[in-house]
C-alpha cells in the first residue's frame, strides 16, 4: 500500500502533462441510444487543443453548442466504443468547432469512455491541398493530351472542360468566346453540374454595361485572370449573383484565352468550396490557360497553312488549265514516250485526239529524214550535255500531209523523274504563233512566281518570326546585283533564288525555328541543315538559273568558314556571295525570338568588318554603297 501514492502521483503527472488532449466522459442515452455525454475529467491540454474551458460536469452539447445537431456521428462512435469495448482510432472533422481531430477512444468502464486526441487541421489542409494539386495535375495531363490530339477548337474545348471537372475536381467548367458584334460572351462548351447557371446567361465585356462587372467580364476586359474566392463577398447588385448563389458555387476562376495575341474568350471554373484557388492552383491554371492559347495559335496557323495549300493547289490547277487551253502546243517526253500533250499539240501534229499521241515514241511521227538528228538532240538534252534545244523538223500527219514544226525543249522534272518539256509551233504561222507564245511564257512566268510566292508564304507561316525574311533578302540581293551590273534575266534568277533560299526550313520543327532561348548543339545542327534541305527541294525543279545551288551555298564564306561544304572564294557562286551579304544585313536588322532587331548601321558594320574574309569585297562594297549613300539613320529595308 505504501506504493499507492506514488502510482497516483505518476497517474496525475501523466494526466496533466500529456501533450495530447484527454477527456474522461460518461455516455448519456435516450431510448437506448447515445445522444450526448458528460465531461468527468479533462487534462490541461484539452483546453489548449479545443479552446473549451470549465467543461467538467457539463454535457458536451452544453459545452459545444450545436454538437448534437452537427456532429451526431461522433456521439454515435463514442457510443459504439462503449457498447463493444473495442478501442477505435480515427480522424474526424468536428463541424461545431470547425476543427479536424485525430482521436483514440477506449472504454475503461461501463458507459464510460476516454478520448485522447490531437488537432490535425493543418495536416488535413495540407493533405487536401496536395490532393487538389494532384487532381489538377492529372487534369492538366489530360488537357495536354487533348491539345496534342485535337485539331480544332470545336474538338478541344469540350475535352478541356471535362478534364477540369472529372480530373480537376471542379464543380463546373465552361468556355465562352467574345461576340465581336455585341461584345457579349457566348458559352460554347461546358461540363459539370451548372444547376441552370448557364441558361440564358448574359455577360458582357463592356465596362459600361451592368453585365460586364462580374468575374468573366473583368477578366476579359482587363486581360488577366480573375479569382473570386468567395461569392458571398461579391456585390449582390451584380447581375448573376442570385444565379450563382442558387447554383451553390463558393468560388470561381476566369482566365482569358488568346489567339494570335488577342483575347478571344475565357476559361471559367467553379468550385463549391470557399477559397478553392490557392497560389499553387492559380499558377497551374494560369499555365493551363497559356497552353490552351498556344494550341489555339497552332490551330490558327494550321488553318492558314491549309488555306495556303489550297491556294497553291488552285494555282497549280490554274497553271494546268492554262496549259490545257493554251494555243501554244505543249508536250512532255519521259522514257522516250509522250507522257503528256495538250490539245493544241495534237492538233498541230495532225492527230486531233490527245490519246493518239500519249504513250507513243515522238520519233515515229517525225519524217525519216529528220529522225536521227532529232533523236541525237533529245539524247544530248536528257544526258545533261545541254539544258535547252531549239530545232525544226517535219511531222507526218494522219492524212499524209506534212507540217513544218519548230520546237523548243528543256530538261526538267515531271512527277519526280527526269523529263523533257517543250513547245511546238507550226512555222508557217511563225509570227502569229511567236506573239502568242511570248504571251503564254509571260503567263507561265507569272504562274511560277505566284507559286514561288505561295511557297514562301507557307514557309513564313511555320516561322512567324522570319515571315517576310526571304522577300526582304530578295530585295537587298537584287539591289546589290543591280549595282554590280547584272542584266534583267540574271537579276530575276537572283531574286527567285533569294525568295526560296530558306524553303528547306519546312523540314525543321517550328518550335526550334521560333525558340526564344539559345539553341542546343543538336538544334543548331538541325538549323544548319536547312541549306541542304533547300537544295534537295529546289534541285527537283528545272530552273533557268542556279537556284538550288545558290540556296545550298548562301551560308558559305570567303575564308571557308561557312557551311555546308566549306567552300572558299571563287568556288562560291557570285549569286551565293551576294546572298550571304543580303541575308546577314536583313537577319541582323530584323526581330528574332531570342533578340530584338539591330540597327541597319550595326549590320553594315558587320559587313565592313568581314569584308574580304567572310564576304566578297566587291559585294560588300556594293552593299555599303547602296545603304550609306541613302543615309544610315533614315534608311530602312522597306525602301529598297
SULRA-V588075 format. One line per field, one symbol per residue. ss: DSSP state (@ for helix, = for strand, . for the rest). phi: phi as a letter, one per 30 degrees, with the letter a starting at -180 (. if undefined). burial: 1 if it has 16 or more other ideal C-beta (glycine too) atoms within 10 Angstrom, else 0. A space follows every 10 residues. Layout:
BEGIN
ss->???
phi->???
burial->???
END
This chain:
BEGIN
ss->...@@@@@@@ @@@@@@@... ========== ..======== ==.@@@@@@@ ........=@ @@@...@@@@ .@@@@@@@@@ @@@@...=== ====....== ======.... .========. @@@@@@@@@@ @@@@@@@@@@ @@@@@@@@@. ..@@@@@@@@ @@@@@@.... .========. ...======= ==........ ...=.....@ @@..@@@@@@ @@...===.. @@@....... @@@@@@@... =========. .========= =.......@@ @@@@@@@@@@ @@@@@@@@@@ @@@@@@@@@@ @@@@@@@@@@ @@@@@...== ====..==== =.@@@@@@.. ...@@@@... .@@@@=.@@@ @@@@@@@@@@ @@.....=== ======.... .========= ====..==== ======@@@@ @@@@@@@@@@ @@@@@@@@@@ @@@@@@@@@@ @@.@@@..@@ @@@@@@@@@@ @@@....@@@ @@@@@@@@@@ ..@@@@@..@ @@@....... @@@@@@@@.@ @@@@@@@@.. ......@@@@ @@@....... ........@@ @..@@@@@@@ @@@@@@@@@. .=..=....@ @@@@@@@@@. =...=.@@@@ @@@@@@@@@@ ......@@@.
phi->.dddeddddd ddddddcddd dbbcbbdccb hicdbaacdc abcddedddc icbhcdicdd dddbeidddc bedddddedd dddcicdbba cbcdddchbd bcccbbcdae ibbcbcbbdb eddddddddd dddddddddd dddddddddd badeddeddd ddddddcdid dabbbbcddd dcicccdcaa ajcchidddh dbbbcddddd dccdeddded dchadbccda ddddedddej dddddddidc aabbcdcbbh icdblbccbb bdcdhdcddd dddddddddd dddddddded dddddddddd dddddddddd ddddcddddc bbcbhibdda bdeddddddi cicdddceic deddcceedc ddddddedde dddidbcabb bbaccddddj dbbdccbbbb dbbbhibeac cbbcbdddce dddddddddd dddddddddd dedddddddd ddbddceied dddddddddd edddjddedd ddddddeddc dcdddddced dddcddcddd dddddddddd dddddddddd cdcdbddddd ddcdcdbedi ddbccidbhd dceeddddde dddddddddc dbdcaddcde dddddddddc diccceddde dddddedddc jddccbdddd
burial->0000000000 0000000001 1111101100 0001111110 0110110011 0100100011 1011001100 1001101110 1100000000 0101011011 1110111000 0111111111 0001000000 0110110011 0110011001 0010011111 1111111111 1111111100 0011101011 1101001000 1011100000 1111111111 1000111110 1001000111 0011001011 1111111110 0011111111 1010011000 1001100110 0110110010 0001000100 1100100010 0110011111 1111000111 1111111111 1001011000 0100110001 0001001100 1100000010 1010110000 0010111011 1100000011 1111110000 0010011001 0011001001 1111111111 1111010011 1111111111 1111010001 1111111111 1111110100 0110100000 0010010011 1111111100 0110111111 1111111100 0100001000 0111111111 1111111111 0100000101 0011011001 1001110011 1111011000 0000101001
END
